[in-house]
């Protein structure tokens, strides 16, 4: 028996990224029960990091890049995008963060977000570095906005 996926790879990546982002935003809300920790930052950062990586992989898939499976760091995924898409992501990041970064400055922000998944997922194994949740969220929103500019039917 053969089973096929109902959506394209690009749409699957987009939907998964969207779900992880929703999970991250829910985890950052104040708890509804006194039994839950005040802000679940470790799982929120993990979900947000997975979301950003999946959104970037989605953009690479839309661009028909073959190497997205071999790239794991956020900065490397961004570097693999076409120049036009990188420019769009930078523009959207500037819009969401109310900044005017150069491409190199954006890469520094992405570098700071690199390894956030590994460091925060295994927080008990290694010291997690600080992560700027605002940068992470603004980058997610920027990449998602660029995807929706390319795939307006997904909105």
DSSP file (Angstrom, degrees, kcal/mol; ACC not computed):
  #  RESIDUE AA STRUCTURE BP1 BP2  ACC     N-H-->O    O-->H-N    N-H-->O    O-->H-N    TCO  KAPPA ALPHA  PHI   PSI    X-CA   Y-CA   Z-CA
    1    1 A X              0   0    0      0, 0.0     2,-0.4     0, 0.0     0, 0.0   0.000 360.0 360.0 360.0 127.2    0.0    0.0    0.0
    2    2 A X        -     0   0    0      2,-0.0     2,-0.4     0, 0.0     0, 0.0  -0.842 360.0-164.3-103.8 134.2    1.4    3.3   -1.0
    3    3 A X        -     0   0    0     -2,-0.4     2,-0.3     0, 0.0     0, 0.0  -0.954   4.0-162.4-117.5 134.8    0.7    6.5    0.9
    4    4 A X        -     0   0    0     -2,-0.4     2,-0.2     2,-0.0    -2,-0.0  -0.876  25.8-108.4-116.2 152.1    1.3    9.9   -0.5
    5    5 A X        -     0   0    0     -2,-0.3     4,-0.1     1,-0.1     7,-0.0  -0.540  22.6-136.2 -75.3 140.1    1.6   13.2    1.3
    6    6 A X  S    S+     0   0    0     -2,-0.2     2,-0.3     2,-0.1    -1,-0.1   0.738  82.7  40.7 -72.0 -21.4   -1.4   15.5    0.7
    7    7 A X  S    S-     0   0    0      1,-0.1    -2,-0.1     2,-0.0     0, 0.0  -0.793  91.9 -91.9-124.3 164.7    0.7   18.6    0.2
    8    8 A X     >  -     0   0    0     -2,-0.3     4,-2.4     1,-0.1     5,-0.2  -0.237  42.5-106.4 -66.4 162.7    3.9   19.6   -1.5
    9    9 A X  H  > S+     0   0    0      1,-0.2     4,-2.7     2,-0.2     5,-0.2   0.911 121.7  54.5 -57.1 -43.1    7.1   19.6    0.5
   10   10 A X  H  > S+     0   0    0      1,-0.2     4,-2.3     2,-0.2    -1,-0.2   0.918 110.0  45.3 -58.4 -45.1    7.1   23.3    0.7
   11   11 A X  H  > S+     0   0    0      2,-0.2     4,-2.9     1,-0.2    -1,-0.2   0.867 111.2  53.1 -68.9 -36.9    3.6   23.4    2.2
   12   12 A X  H  X S+     0   0    0     -4,-2.4     4,-2.4     2,-0.2    -2,-0.2   0.929 111.0  46.6 -63.2 -44.6    4.5   20.7    4.6
   13   13 A X  H  X S+     0   0    0     -4,-2.7     4,-2.6     2,-0.2    -2,-0.2   0.920 113.6  49.3 -62.1 -43.7    7.5   22.7    5.8
   14   14 A X  H  X S+     0   0    0     -4,-2.3     4,-2.4    -5,-0.2    -2,-0.2   0.936 112.3  46.7 -61.2 -48.7    5.4   25.8    6.1
   15   15 A X  H  X S+     0   0    0     -4,-2.9     4,-2.0     1,-0.2    -1,-0.2   0.887 113.4  48.8 -64.0 -39.2    2.6   24.2    8.0
   16   16 A X  H  X S+     0   0    0     -4,-2.4     4,-2.5    -5,-0.2    -1,-0.2   0.928 111.4  49.4 -65.7 -44.3    5.1   22.5   10.4
   17   17 A X  H  X S+     0   0    0     -4,-2.6     4,-2.3     1,-0.2    -2,-0.2   0.910 110.0  51.9 -60.0 -42.2    6.9   25.8   11.0
   18   18 A X  H  X S+     0   0    0     -4,-2.4     4,-2.2     1,-0.2    -1,-0.2   0.896 109.7  49.3 -61.2 -41.7    3.6   27.5   11.7
   19   19 A X  H  X S+     0   0    0     -4,-2.0     4,-2.4     2,-0.2    -2,-0.2   0.912 110.8  48.8 -66.5 -43.5    2.7   24.9   14.3
   20   20 A X  H  X S+     0   0    0     -4,-2.5     4,-2.3     2,-0.2    -1,-0.2   0.890 111.1  51.1 -63.6 -38.0    6.0   25.1   16.1
   21   21 A X  H  X S+     0   0    0     -4,-2.3     4,-2.5     2,-0.2    -2,-0.2   0.912 108.9  50.6 -65.4 -41.6    5.7   28.9   16.2
   22   22 A X  H  X S+     0   0    0     -4,-2.2     4,-2.3     1,-0.2    -2,-0.2   0.922 110.1  51.0 -59.9 -43.6    2.2   28.6   17.6
   23   23 A X  H  X S+     0   0    0     -4,-2.4     4,-2.1     1,-0.2    -2,-0.2   0.909 109.5  50.4 -59.8 -42.6    3.6   26.2   20.3
   24   24 A X  H  X S+     0   0    0     -4,-2.3     4,-1.2     1,-0.2    -2,-0.2   0.918 110.6  48.5 -62.6 -43.8    6.4   28.7   21.1
   25   25 A X  H  < S+     0   0    0     -4,-2.5     4,-0.4     1,-0.2    -1,-0.2   0.877 111.3  50.3 -67.1 -35.7    3.9   31.6   21.5
   26   26 A X  H >< S+     0   0    0     -4,-2.3     3,-1.0     1,-0.2    -1,-0.2   0.890 108.2  53.2 -66.7 -38.2    1.7   29.5   23.7
   27   27 A X  H 3< S+     0   0    0     -4,-2.1    13,-1.4     1,-0.2    -1,-0.2   0.734 103.9  56.6 -70.4 -21.6    4.6   28.5   25.9
   28   28 A X  T 3< S+     0   0    0     -4,-1.2    -1,-0.2    -3,-0.2    -2,-0.2   0.557  87.7  97.3 -86.4  -7.9    5.6   32.1   26.5
   29   29 A X  S <  S-     0   0    0     -3,-1.0    11,-0.3    -4,-0.4     3,-0.1  -0.441  92.1 -88.6 -76.6 154.7    2.2   33.1   27.9
   30   30 A X        -     0   0    0      1,-0.1    -1,-0.1    -2,-0.1     9,-0.1  -0.335  55.9 -97.6 -59.6 145.2    1.6   33.2   31.6
   31   31 A X        -     0   0    0      7,-0.7    -1,-0.1     6,-0.1     7,-0.0  -0.280  18.5-149.8 -68.2 150.2    0.6   29.8   33.0
   32   32 A X  S    S+     0   0    0     -3,-0.1     2,-0.4     1,-0.0    -1,-0.1   0.544  83.5  52.1 -92.7  -9.6   -3.1   29.0   33.6
   33   33 A X  S >  S-     0   0    0      4,-0.1     3,-1.2     1,-0.1    -2,-0.1  -0.960  76.9-134.1-128.1 144.4   -2.2   26.6   36.5
   34   34 A X  T 3  S+     0   0    0     -2,-0.4     4,-0.1     1,-0.2    -1,-0.1   0.644 104.0  68.1 -70.1 -12.5    0.0   27.2   39.5
   35   35 A X  T 3  S+     0   0    0      2,-0.1     2,-0.3     0, 0.0    -1,-0.2   0.662  86.8  81.4 -79.6 -16.5    1.6   23.8   38.8
   36   36 A X  S <  S-     0   0    0     -3,-1.2    -5,-0.1     1,-0.1     4,-0.0  -0.635  91.8-101.1 -91.0 148.4    3.3   25.1   35.6
   37   37 A X        -     0   0    0     -2,-0.3     3,-0.2     1,-0.1    -6,-0.1  -0.286  38.3-105.7 -63.9 154.7    6.5   27.1   35.7
   38   38 A X  S    S-     0   0    0      1,-0.2    -7,-0.7    -8,-0.1     2,-0.4   0.917 101.2  -0.2 -51.6 -60.9    6.2   30.8   35.3
   39   39 A X        -     0   0    0     -9,-0.1     2,-2.1    -8,-0.0     3,-0.3  -0.987  68.5-141.6-132.8 125.0    7.4   31.1   31.7
   40   40 A X     >  +     0   0    0    -13,-1.4     4,-1.8    -2,-0.4     5,-0.1  -0.481  38.6 158.3 -84.6  71.0    8.4   27.9   29.9
   41   41 A X  H  >  +     0   0    0     -2,-2.1     4,-3.0     1,-0.2     5,-0.3   0.860  63.2  58.7 -68.6 -36.0   11.3   29.5   28.1
   42   42 A X  H  > S+     0   0    0     -3,-0.3     4,-2.1     1,-0.2    -1,-0.2   0.970 113.4  36.3 -61.7 -53.7   13.3   26.4   27.4
   43   43 A X  H  > S+     0   0    0      1,-0.2     4,-2.6     2,-0.2    -1,-0.2   0.848 116.9  55.5 -67.0 -29.6   10.5   24.6   25.3
   44   44 A X  H  X S+     0   0    0     -4,-1.8     4,-2.7     2,-0.2    -2,-0.2   0.934 109.5  44.9 -65.8 -45.4    9.5   28.0   23.9
   45   45 A X  H  X S+     0   0    0     -4,-3.0     4,-2.6     2,-0.2     5,-0.2   0.903 113.5  51.5 -64.6 -40.6   13.0   28.7   22.5
   46   46 A X  H  X S+     0   0    0     -4,-2.1     4,-2.2    -5,-0.3    -2,-0.2   0.942 113.2  43.9 -61.2 -48.3   13.3   25.1   21.2
   47   47 A X  H  X S+     0   0    0     -4,-2.6     4,-2.4     1,-0.2    -2,-0.2   0.909 114.2  50.0 -64.2 -41.9    9.9   25.4   19.4
   48   48 A X  H  X S+     0   0    0     -4,-2.7     4,-2.5     2,-0.2    -1,-0.2   0.899 110.4  50.5 -64.3 -40.3   10.8   28.9   18.0
   49   49 A X  H  X S+     0   0    0     -4,-2.6     4,-2.2     2,-0.2    -1,-0.2   0.913 111.1  47.8 -64.2 -43.2   14.2   27.7   16.8
   50   50 A X  H  X S+     0   0    0     -4,-2.2     4,-2.5    -5,-0.2    -2,-0.2   0.913 111.1  53.0 -63.0 -41.7   12.6   24.7   15.0
   51   51 A X  H  X S+     0   0    0     -4,-2.4     4,-2.6     2,-0.2    -2,-0.2   0.941 109.4  47.1 -58.8 -49.4   10.0   27.1   13.5
   52   52 A X  H  X S+     0   0    0     -4,-2.5     4,-2.4     1,-0.2    -1,-0.2   0.917 112.6  49.4 -60.7 -44.0   12.6   29.4   12.1
   53   53 A X  H  X S+     0   0    0     -4,-2.2     4,-2.5     1,-0.2    -1,-0.2   0.909 112.1  48.1 -62.7 -41.5   14.7   26.6   10.6
   54   54 A X  H  X S+     0   0    0     -4,-2.5     4,-2.3     2,-0.2    -2,-0.2   0.887 110.4  51.3 -68.2 -37.9   11.6   25.1    9.0
   55   55 A X  H  X S+     0   0    0     -4,-2.6     4,-2.2     2,-0.2    -2,-0.2   0.924 112.0  47.2 -63.4 -42.7   10.5   28.4    7.5
   56   56 A X  H  X S+     0   0    0     -4,-2.4     4,-2.2     2,-0.2    -2,-0.2   0.909 111.8  50.0 -64.4 -40.9   14.1   28.9    6.1
   57   57 A X  H  X S+     0   0    0     -4,-2.5     4,-2.5     2,-0.2    -1,-0.2   0.866 107.8  55.1 -64.0 -35.4   14.0   25.4    4.7
   58   58 A X  H  X S+     0   0    0     -4,-2.3     4,-2.6     2,-0.2    -2,-0.2   0.933 107.0  49.2 -61.7 -46.5   10.6   26.1    3.2
   59   59 A X  H  X S+     0   0    0     -4,-2.2     4,-1.9     1,-0.2    -2,-0.2   0.910 111.3  49.9 -59.5 -42.1   12.1   29.2    1.4
   60   60 A X  H  <>S+     0   0    0     -4,-2.2     5,-2.8     1,-0.2    -1,-0.2   0.897 110.6  49.7 -63.2 -39.9   14.9   27.0    0.1
   61   61 A X  H ><5S+     0   0    0     -4,-2.5     3,-1.4     3,-0.2    -2,-0.2   0.899 108.4  52.6 -66.1 -39.9   12.5   24.4   -1.1
   62   62 A X  H 3<5S+     0   0    0     -4,-2.6    -1,-0.2     1,-0.3    -2,-0.2   0.880 110.0  49.2 -60.8 -37.5   10.4   27.1   -2.9
   63   63 A X  T 3<5S-     0   0    0     -4,-1.9    -1,-0.3    -5,-0.2    -2,-0.2   0.434 115.3-121.4 -80.9   1.3   13.7   28.2   -4.6
   64   64 A X  T < 5 +     0   0    0     -3,-1.4     2,-0.4     1,-0.2    -3,-0.2   0.854  50.2 167.7  59.3  38.8   14.3   24.6   -5.5
   65   65 A X      < -     0   0    0     -5,-2.8     3,-0.5     1,-0.1    -1,-0.2  -0.681  26.2-156.9 -81.1 135.5   17.6   24.5   -3.7
   66   66 A X  S >  S+     0   0    0     -2,-0.4     3,-0.5     1,-0.2    -1,-0.1   0.689  80.5  64.0 -85.8 -19.6   18.9   20.9   -3.3
   67   67 A X  G >>  +     0   0    0      1,-0.2     3,-1.5     2,-0.1     4,-0.5   0.369  64.4 105.0 -93.2   6.7   21.2   21.4   -0.3
   68   68 A X  G >4 S+     0   0    0     -3,-0.5     3,-0.8     1,-0.3    -1,-0.2   0.808  76.6  58.2 -61.7 -28.0   18.6   22.3    2.3
   69   69 A X  G <4 S+     0   0    0     -3,-0.5    -1,-0.3     1,-0.2    -2,-0.1   0.752 104.8  50.9 -71.8 -21.9   18.8   18.9    4.0
   70   70 A X  G <4 S+     0   0    0     -3,-1.5     2,-0.4    -4,-0.1    -1,-0.2   0.495  95.5  84.9 -93.1  -2.9   22.5   19.2    4.6
   71   71 A X    <<  +     0   0    0     -3,-0.8     3,-0.0    -4,-0.5   -14,-0.0  -0.847  40.7 159.2-103.6 133.8   22.3   22.6    6.2
   72   72 A X        +     0   0    0     -2,-0.4     2,-0.2     0, 0.0    43,-0.1   0.662  46.1  85.8-123.1 -29.9   21.5   22.9    9.9
   73   73 A X  S  > S-     0   0    0      1,-0.1     4,-2.4    41,-0.1     5,-0.2  -0.524  73.3-131.0 -81.4 146.7   22.6   26.3   11.2
   74   74 A X  H  > S+     0   0    0      1,-0.2     4,-2.2     2,-0.2     5,-0.2   0.911 108.7  50.4 -59.2 -44.8   20.2   29.2   10.9
   75   75 A X  H  > S+     0   0    0     35,-0.3     4,-2.7     1,-0.2    -1,-0.2   0.899 110.3  49.6 -63.4 -40.8   23.0   31.4    9.3
   76   76 A X  H  > S+     0   0    0      2,-0.2     4,-1.6     1,-0.2    -1,-0.2   0.882 109.3  51.8 -66.6 -37.8   23.9   28.7    6.7
   77   77 A X  H  < S+     0   0    0     -4,-2.4     4,-0.4     2,-0.2    -1,-0.2   0.928 112.4  46.2 -62.4 -43.6   20.3   28.3    5.8
   78   78 A X  H >< S+     0   0    0     -4,-2.2     3,-1.6     1,-0.2    -2,-0.2   0.924 109.4  54.3 -63.6 -44.8   20.0   32.0    5.3
   79   79 A X  H 3< S+     0   0    0     -4,-2.7    -1,-0.2     1,-0.3    -2,-0.2   0.808 101.9  59.8 -59.4 -30.2   23.3   32.1    3.3
   80   80 A X  T 3< S+     0   0    0     -4,-1.6    -1,-0.3    -3,-0.2    -2,-0.2   0.605  86.0  99.4 -77.1 -11.3   21.9   29.5    0.9
   81   81 A X  S <  S-     0   0    0     -3,-1.6   -21,-0.1    -4,-0.4    -3,-0.0  -0.329  86.8 -94.4 -71.6 157.4   19.0   31.6   -0.1
   82   82 A X     >  -     0   0    0      1,-0.1     4,-2.6     4,-0.0     5,-0.2  -0.292  35.7-110.7 -64.8 158.1   19.1   33.6   -3.4
   83   83 A X  H  > S+     0   0    0      1,-0.2     4,-2.3     2,-0.2     5,-0.2   0.884 118.6  53.2 -59.8 -39.6   20.3   37.2   -3.1
   84   84 A X  H  > S+     0   0    0      2,-0.2     4,-1.9     1,-0.2    -1,-0.2   0.908 110.8  45.8 -63.9 -41.7   16.8   38.5   -3.9
   85   85 A X  H  > S+     0   0    0      2,-0.2     4,-2.7     1,-0.2    -2,-0.2   0.903 110.8  52.7 -69.5 -40.5   15.2   36.4   -1.1
   86   86 A X  H  X S+     0   0    0     -4,-2.6     4,-2.7     1,-0.2    -2,-0.2   0.914 109.0  50.7 -59.2 -41.6   17.9   37.4    1.3
   87   87 A X  H  X S+     0   0    0     -4,-2.3     4,-2.3     2,-0.2    -1,-0.2   0.901 110.8  48.9 -62.9 -40.8   17.2   41.1    0.5
   88   88 A X  H  X S+     0   0    0     -4,-1.9     4,-2.4     2,-0.2    -2,-0.2   0.911 111.6  48.6 -64.5 -43.4   13.4   40.4    1.1
   89   89 A X  H  X S+     0   0    0     -4,-2.7     4,-2.9     2,-0.2     5,-0.2   0.927 111.6  49.9 -63.1 -45.0   14.1   38.7    4.4
   90   90 A X  H  X S+     0   0    0     -4,-2.7     4,-2.6     1,-0.2    11,-0.2   0.918 111.1  49.9 -59.3 -44.4   16.4   41.6    5.5
   91   91 A X  H  X S+     0   0    0     -4,-2.3     4,-2.0     1,-0.2    -1,-0.2   0.910 113.1  45.4 -61.5 -43.6   13.7   44.1    4.5
   92   92 A X  H  X S+     0   0    0     -4,-2.4     4,-2.8     2,-0.2     5,-0.2   0.891 111.5  52.4 -68.8 -39.3   11.0   42.3    6.5
   93   93 A X  H  X S+     0   0    0     -4,-2.9     4,-2.8     1,-0.2     5,-0.2   0.938 110.1  49.2 -60.9 -45.6   13.3   41.8    9.5
   94   94 A X  H  X>S+     0   0    0     -4,-2.6     5,-1.7    -5,-0.2     4,-1.0   0.898 111.5  50.4 -58.4 -40.8   13.9   45.6    9.5
   95   95 A X  H  <5S+     0   0    0     -4,-2.0     3,-0.3     1,-0.2    -2,-0.2   0.940 115.4  40.5 -63.4 -48.2   10.2   46.2    9.2
   96   96 A X  H  <5S+     0   0    0     -4,-2.8    -2,-0.2     1,-0.2    -1,-0.2   0.833 122.5  40.5 -72.2 -32.1    9.3   43.9   12.2
   97   97 A X  H  <5S-     0   0    0     -4,-2.8    -1,-0.2    -5,-0.2    -2,-0.2   0.459 103.2-127.2 -96.4  -1.2   12.3   45.0   14.3
   98   98 A X  T  <5S+     0   0    0     -4,-1.0     2,-0.3    -3,-0.3    -3,-0.2   0.933  70.5 116.7  54.5  48.9   12.0   48.7   13.4
   99   99 A X      < -     0   0    0     -5,-1.7     2,-0.2    -6,-0.2    -1,-0.2  -0.789  65.0-134.9-134.7 175.7   15.7   48.7   12.5
  100  100 A X        +     0   0    0     -2,-0.3     2,-0.2    -3,-0.1    -9,-0.1  -0.695  36.6 174.3-136.1  82.1   17.9   49.2    9.4
  101  101 A X        -     0   0    0     -2,-0.2     2,-0.2   -11,-0.2    -7,-0.1  -0.548  27.5-128.5 -89.7 152.4   20.5   46.5    9.4
  102  102 A X     >  -     0   0    0     -2,-0.2     4,-2.3     1,-0.1     5,-0.2  -0.479  35.9-102.7 -83.6 169.0   23.0   45.7    6.8
  103  103 A X  H  > S+     0   0    0      1,-0.2     4,-2.2     2,-0.2     5,-0.1   0.896 124.3  51.8 -60.0 -40.6   23.3   42.1    5.5
  104  104 A X  H  > S+     0   0    0      2,-0.2     4,-1.6     1,-0.2    -1,-0.2   0.887 108.5  50.6 -64.5 -38.9   26.4   41.6    7.7
  105  105 A X  H  > S+     0   0    0      2,-0.2     4,-1.8     1,-0.2    -1,-0.2   0.893 109.0  51.2 -66.7 -38.7   24.6   42.8   10.8
  106  106 A X  H  X S+     0   0    0     -4,-2.3     4,-2.7     1,-0.2    -2,-0.2   0.914 106.6  54.5 -63.5 -41.0   21.6   40.5   10.1
  107  107 A X  H  X S+     0   0    0     -4,-2.2     4,-2.6     1,-0.2    -1,-0.2   0.860 105.1  54.0 -61.0 -34.5   24.1   37.6    9.8
  108  108 A X  H  X S+     0   0    0     -4,-1.6     4,-1.9     2,-0.2    -1,-0.2   0.910 108.8  48.7 -64.1 -41.5   25.4   38.5   13.2
  109  109 A X  H  X S+     0   0    0     -4,-1.8     4,-1.2     2,-0.2    -2,-0.2   0.927 113.0  47.3 -62.0 -44.6   21.9   38.3   14.6
  110  110 A X  H  X S+     0   0    0     -4,-2.7     4,-1.3     1,-0.2   -35,-0.3   0.888 108.5  55.2 -64.8 -38.6   21.4   34.9   12.9
  111  111 A X  H  < S+     0   0    0     -4,-2.6    -1,-0.2     1,-0.2    -2,-0.2   0.879 105.1  53.0 -60.5 -37.7   24.8   33.8   14.2
  112  112 A X  H  < S+     0   0    0     -4,-1.9    -1,-0.2     1,-0.2    -2,-0.2   0.801 110.5  47.8 -67.2 -28.1   23.6   34.6   17.7
  113  113 A X  H >< S+     0   0    0     -4,-1.2     3,-1.9    -3,-0.3     4,-0.3   0.670  88.8 110.6 -85.5 -17.6   20.5   32.5   17.1
  114  114 A X  T 3< S+     0   0    0     -4,-1.3   -41,-0.1     1,-0.3    -3,-0.0  -0.226  84.0  14.3 -56.8 146.1   22.6   29.6   15.7
  115  115 A X  T 3> S+     0   0    0    -43,-0.1     4,-3.1     1,-0.1     5,-0.3   0.519  86.4 124.9  65.4   6.5   22.7   26.5   17.9
  116  116 A X  H <> S+     0   0    0     -3,-1.9     4,-2.2     1,-0.2     5,-0.4   0.887  73.0  52.8 -61.8 -35.5   19.7   27.8   19.9
  117  117 A X  H  > S+     0   0    0     -4,-0.3     4,-2.4     2,-0.2     5,-0.2   0.967 115.1  38.4 -62.3 -52.7   17.9   24.6   19.2
  118  118 A X  H  > S+     0   0    0      2,-0.2     4,-1.9     1,-0.2    -2,-0.2   0.940 118.5  47.8 -65.0 -48.0   20.8   22.4   20.4
  119  119 A X  H  < S+     0   0    0     -4,-3.1     7,-0.3     1,-0.2    -1,-0.2   0.903 120.7  36.0 -62.4 -42.5   21.8   24.5   23.4
  120  120 A X  H >< S+     0   0    0     -4,-2.2     3,-1.0    -5,-0.3    -1,-0.2   0.805 113.1  56.6 -84.9 -29.3   18.2   25.0   24.7
  121  121 A X  H 3< S+     0   0    0     -4,-2.4     3,-0.2    -5,-0.4    -2,-0.2   0.886 118.6  34.6 -66.6 -36.9   16.9   21.5   23.8
  122  122 A X  T >X S+     0   0    0     -4,-1.9     4,-1.8    -5,-0.2     3,-1.8  -0.317  75.2 143.7-110.8  47.9   19.7   20.0   25.9
  123  123 A X  T <4  +     0   0    0     -3,-1.0     5,-0.2     1,-0.3    -1,-0.2   0.777  69.6  58.5 -60.0 -27.9   19.9   22.7   28.5
  124  124 A X  T 34 S+     0   0    0     -3,-0.2    -1,-0.3     1,-0.2     3,-0.1   0.699 108.5  46.0 -75.5 -18.3   20.6   20.1   31.2
  125  125 A X  T <4 S+     0   0    0     -3,-1.8     2,-0.3     1,-0.2    -2,-0.2   0.868 122.5  14.2 -90.9 -42.7   23.7   18.9   29.3
  126  126 A X  S  < S-     0   0    0     -4,-1.8     2,-0.3    -7,-0.3    -1,-0.2  -0.910  87.9 -89.3-134.4 158.2   25.4   22.2   28.5
  127  127 A X        -     0   0    0     -2,-0.3     2,-0.4    -3,-0.1    -3,-0.1  -0.511  41.7-136.3 -67.6 127.6   25.1   25.8   29.5
  128  128 A X        -     0   0    0     -2,-0.3     2,-0.1    -5,-0.2     3,-0.1  -0.714  15.8-134.8 -84.8 134.6   22.6   27.6   27.3
  129  129 A X        -     0   0    0     -2,-0.4     2,-0.1     1,-0.1    -1,-0.0  -0.422  35.8 -83.9 -79.5 162.8   23.6   31.0   26.1
  130  130 A X        -     0   0    0     -2,-0.1     2,-0.4     2,-0.0    -1,-0.1  -0.393  45.0-159.9 -63.0 144.0   21.3   33.9   26.3
  131  131 A X        -     0   0    0     -3,-0.1     2,-1.1    -2,-0.1     3,-0.1  -0.996  18.7-128.6-128.4 136.4   19.0   34.1   23.3
  132  132 A X     >  -     0   0    0     -2,-0.4     4,-2.3     1,-0.2     5,-0.2  -0.723  20.1-169.2 -85.0 102.2   17.1   37.3   22.3
  133  133 A X  H  > S+     0   0    0     -2,-1.1     4,-2.7     1,-0.2     5,-0.2   0.824  85.4  57.4 -63.6 -31.4   13.6   36.1   22.0
  134  134 A X  H  > S+     0   0    0      2,-0.2     4,-2.7     1,-0.2    -1,-0.2   0.935 108.3  45.9 -64.6 -45.8   12.6   39.3   20.3
  135  135 A X  H  > S+     0   0    0      2,-0.2     4,-2.4     1,-0.2    -2,-0.2   0.917 112.9  51.1 -59.8 -44.0   15.1   38.8   17.5
  136  136 A X  H  X S+     0   0    0     -4,-2.3     4,-2.1     1,-0.2    -2,-0.2   0.932 113.2  43.9 -61.5 -46.9   14.0   35.2   17.2
  137  137 A X  H  X S+     0   0    0     -4,-2.7     4,-2.7     1,-0.2     5,-0.2   0.918 113.2  50.8 -66.4 -42.8   10.4   36.1   16.8
  138  138 A X  H  X S+     0   0    0     -4,-2.7     4,-2.1     1,-0.2    -1,-0.2   0.869 110.8  49.6 -63.8 -35.4   11.1   39.0   14.5
  139  139 A X  H  X S+     0   0    0     -4,-2.4     4,-2.6    -5,-0.2     5,-0.2   0.907 110.3  50.4 -69.2 -41.0   13.1   36.7   12.3
  140  140 A X  H  X S+     0   0    0     -4,-2.1     4,-2.7    -5,-0.2    -2,-0.2   0.951 112.6  46.5 -59.2 -49.1   10.4   34.1   12.2
  141  141 A X  H  X S+     0   0    0     -4,-2.7     4,-2.2     1,-0.2    -1,-0.2   0.868 112.2  51.5 -63.1 -36.8    7.8   36.7   11.2
  142  142 A X  H  X S+     0   0    0     -4,-2.1     4,-2.0    -5,-0.2    -1,-0.2   0.942 112.4  43.8 -65.5 -48.0   10.1   38.1    8.5
  143  143 A X  H  X S+     0   0    0     -4,-2.6     4,-2.2     1,-0.2    -2,-0.2   0.914 114.0  51.1 -65.5 -41.9   10.8   34.7    6.9
  144  144 A X  H  X S+     0   0    0     -4,-2.7     4,-2.4    -5,-0.2    -1,-0.2   0.912 108.7  52.0 -60.9 -42.0    7.1   33.8    7.1
  145  145 A X  H  X S+     0   0    0     -4,-2.2     4,-1.3     1,-0.2    -1,-0.2   0.885 108.7  50.1 -62.5 -39.4    6.2   37.1    5.5
  146  146 A X  H  X S+     0   0    0     -4,-2.0     4,-1.4     2,-0.2    -1,-0.2   0.903 109.9  50.8 -66.4 -40.1    8.6   36.5    2.6
  147  147 A X  H  X S+     0   0    0     -4,-2.2     4,-2.7     1,-0.2     3,-0.5   0.936 109.6  50.2 -59.9 -45.7    7.1   33.0    2.1
  148  148 A X  H  < S+     0   0    0     -4,-2.4    -1,-0.2     1,-0.3    -2,-0.2   0.742 105.0  57.5 -69.7 -21.7    3.6   34.5    2.0
  149  149 A X  H  < S+     0   0    0     -4,-1.3     3,-0.4    -5,-0.2    -1,-0.3   0.846 115.1  38.0 -69.9 -33.5    4.7   37.0   -0.6
  150  150 A X  H  < S+     0   0    0     -4,-1.4     2,-0.3    -3,-0.5    -2,-0.2   0.798 128.2  33.5 -85.4 -31.6    5.8   34.1   -2.8
  151  151 A X    ><  +     0   0    0     -4,-2.7     3,-2.1    -5,-0.2     4,-0.2  -0.635  66.5 167.2-125.7  71.0    2.9   31.8   -1.9
  152  152 A X  G >  S+     0   0    0     -3,-0.4     3,-1.3    -2,-0.3    -1,-0.1   0.760  71.8  67.3 -61.1 -25.7   -0.1   34.2   -1.4
  153  153 A X  G 3  S+     0   0    0      1,-0.2    -1,-0.3     2,-0.1    -5,-0.1   0.635  90.4  65.2 -70.7 -12.6   -2.5   31.3   -1.4
  154  154 A X  G <         0   0    0     -3,-2.1    -1,-0.2     1,-0.2    -2,-0.2   0.554 360.0 360.0 -85.7  -7.9   -1.1   29.9    1.9
  155  155 A X    <         0   0    0     -3,-1.3    -1,-0.2    -4,-0.2    -2,-0.1   0.494 360.0 360.0 -69.5 360.0   -2.2   33.0    3.9
